[in-house]
C-alpha cells in the first residue's frame, strides 16, 4: 500500500533516476504500442469471441501502460506529454510490438501475442521484489491480468497448429515465427550497457536482460518446436540480434512506427490539444 | 474504447462473479438426452462439452484488514465513511466501500487521506470515480482538503466484497 512506500524518486541519484526512467518507458511503451496494434483487430477478428478477447487484451495493456506512465509522473512527466507529445525516436518499445499485421494475418497476431506474453511474464517476475516500491506494488495486479493473456495465446497457437485441421494454419504460424522472431529478440535489447547496469545495481530489477532472454527462450523454443515449428535461433547466443533489425530500445524504430504514431496522435494535433482528454467536464 | 464491458469490473472479475454456474440438467445421466439417443460415455469424454475453455475461475485470497469499512470510526472520519458508502460503482448498484475499493481513510486536522484501488487496471471510469470520491469527501463538514491515493497492492479480488456488497450484487443478478 502507498502508506508503506519508503523509497521515492527524491531518494534516487541522477543516474538511478535515469535508469528508472529507462526501465519504466520500456515497460509502458511496449504495452501501449502493443495495445494500439491489437485494436486494429477490433471488429475484424476471425470470430466474435476472438474479437472480444483481443479487444479485452488491448484494454488490459492500456491499463498496464497507464500504471507505468503513472510512475513516470514521479519523475516529472505527464501522461499526455509521454503519449501524445513525445517524438517518435524517444519511444523505447521493442520493434516487435510496432510491426504492422501483413494482410490481416491472424497467425501473426497470435505469434506476436505469444512471444510477447512469455517475455512479459518473465519480466514481471524480475520486478516482484524491486527496490522501487511503486514498481513492486503494481506487478501483482498486472500479473493477475496477464495470466489470461498467455493462456489465450497458447490456446490459439495450439489450435492453429492442429494437424487435423489441415487448413494451412501451421504454415502461417511458421511464416509468422520466421518473420517476428528476430524482432522478438529486441525485447531483451539493452537501452545501453551503463543504464542496464544501474538498473541492476539499484535493485530495480533482479535479473539481467541476458537471464530474461535465456529464460524466455527456454520456454518459447520447446513450445514452438512441440507444435512442429522451426525456430530461427542461433546455436550459441539467443541474444544474437540481426544487425538489420532496429532495436527500438535505443530509439531506432521501423518505418511502421512513424505511421502508427502519426495515426494515434493525429486527432490530438488536429484539435490543438495540450492535455489528456476527459470524458466529461465537471458539472457547474 | 468502444466496449460494453462494465466500467468498473473487468471481464476476469465478471468471470469470477459467475463462478460455479448452475449445472442442472448436465449431470451426465441419461435423463439429459433425448429419448432414443444412445449415450456413449467414451464419446462424451472425448468431446468434452466445454463451450468455454475457462472453467477455472480464481476468486483470490482473503487479505486481513481489507477492505477497510470504517467500522469503529468516530467523529469526522465516521462522517466521511458515511459519505463514501453513498458513492456507488458507476455500473452496478453497490457502494464502493462494499465493493471493497477503499483500503484506508485517515482524517487529520481537516486533511483527509483516502487509499483506494480499482477492480481493474484498465478501468475506464477511473478519473470519473476518483473525481466523485474527492468531491464527496471534500463536502463532508470538517474536511478541508483531500488526498486520494490510488494503490494496487494488494490487488483487488472478489474476496474484498463485503457481505452487504455480495447481497447487493446478488440482488443485481450476479452470482457471488
Interface residues (C-beta under 8 A of the other chain):
Chain A: X1 X2 X3 X39 X42 X52 X55 X56 X58 X59 X60 X61 X62 X63 X64 X66 X67 X70 X136 X137 X138 X140 X141 X142 X144 X145 X148 X155 X278 X279 X280 X282
Chain B: X1 X2 X3 X5 X10 X11 X12 X53 X58 X103 X104 X115 X120 X121 X122 X123 X124 X127 X128 X131 X149 X150 X151 X152 X153 X154 X155 X156
